[in-house]
Amino acid sequence: MADELIPITLFVGMYWMIAYMTRVLSDNRVRRELINVNADAATIEHLFLKAKDENPGTSLKWGIVAVAIGGALVAIHLLGLSAEDPLTYGAIFLAGGSALLVHYALIRSTDTGE
């Protein structure tokens, strides 16, 4: 089992590394262009510093998804299912999808309540 996970982990790690490097290079290029056109500090602060703070729902979403998938993995272990059982993958996808629907419902209820 561990021998199968090594190539998968390397592939996923390389993907995230390339995506992160692309984002860093893109952000640096945008910053350089903003400096060249003499953009004001408020614009730069809005684009790069506040963008992460404006969407706290993202952390909530991935927290709910992680807890749901963790719960599914615990249930799979307790039920004694193996990696070859289709029910194993179904439980994981069902938990992840349900978590996204719960997040959507939470966001919709807070948006209409204001």
C-alpha positions in Angstrom: 0.0 0.0 0.0 2.8 2.4 0.9 4.5 1.7 -2.5 1.3 2.8 -4.2 1.1 6.1 -2.3 4.6 7.3 -3.1 3.9 8.1 -6.8 0.5 9.6 -6.0 2.1 11.8 -3.3 4.9 12.9 -5.6 2.4 13.8 -8.4 0.2 15.8 -6.1 3.2 17.5 -4.5 4.6 18.5 -7.9 1.2 19.8 -9.0 0.9 22.0 -6.0 4.5 23.2 -6.2 4.0 24.3 -9.9 0.7 25.9 -9.1 2.2 27.8 -6.1 5.2 29.0 -8.2 2.9 30.1 -11.0 0.9 32.2 -8.5 3.9 33.8 -6.9 5.3 34.7 -10.3 2.0 36.1 -11.4 1.5 38.1 -8.3 5.1 39.5 -8.6 4.4 40.5 -12.2 1.2 42.3 -11.2 3.0 44.1 -8.4 5.7 45.2 -10.8 3.2 46.5 -13.3 1.4 48.4 -10.5 4.6 50.0 -9.5 5.4 51.0 -13.1 2.0 52.7 -13.5 2.4 54.4 -10.1 -0.7 52.9 -8.6 -1.8 54.3 -5.2 -1.1 52.3 -2.0 -4.8 51.7 -1.4 -5.2 49.7 -4.6 -2.1 47.6 -3.9 -3.3 47.0 -0.4 -6.8 46.0 -1.6 -5.5 43.6 -4.2 -2.8 41.8 -2.1 -3.4 42.3 1.6 -7.2 42.4 2.1 -8.1 39.8 -0.5 -7.3 37.0 1.9 -9.2 38.5 4.8 -12.4 39.3 2.8 -13.4 35.6 2.3 -13.4 33.8 5.6 -15.9 31.4 4.2 -13.2 29.5 2.4 -11.6 28.4 5.7 -15.1 27.4 6.9 -15.7 25.4 3.7 -12.5 23.4 3.8 -12.8 22.9 7.5 -16.3 21.3 7.1 -15.0 19.2 4.2 -12.0 18.0 6.1 -14.1 17.0 9.1 -16.6 15.2 6.9 -14.0 13.3 5.1 -12.2 12.5 8.3 -15.5 11.2 9.7 -16.0 9.1 6.6 -12.5 7.6 7.0 -13.2 6.7 10.6 -16.5 5.1 9.6 -14.7 3.1 6.9 -12.2 1.9 9.4 -14.8 0.9 11.9 -16.9 -0.9 9.3 -13.8 -2.8 8.2 -14.0 -1.8 4.5 -10.9 -2.1 2.3 -9.6 0.1 -0.5 -11.0 -2.3 -3.1 -14.6 -1.8 -2.0 -16.5 0.7 -4.1 -18.5 1.6 -0.9 -15.3 3.1 0.5 -14.9 5.6 -2.3 -18.7 6.3 -2.3 -18.6 7.1 1.4 -15.7 9.6 0.9 -17.3 11.3 -2.0 -20.7 11.4 -0.2 -19.1 13.0 2.8 -17.2 15.6 0.8 -20.3 16.4 -1.3 -22.5 16.6 1.8 -20.0 19.0 3.4 -20.0 21.3 0.4 -23.8 21.3 0.5 -23.8 22.1 4.2 -21.4 25.0 3.5 -23.6 26.3 0.7 -26.7 26.1 3.0 -24.8 28.0 5.7 -23.7 30.7 3.4 -27.1 31.1 1.8 -28.8 31.4 5.3 -26.4 34.1 6.4 -26.7 36.0 3.1 -30.5 36.1 3.3 -30.6 36.9 7.0 -28.8 40.2 6.7 
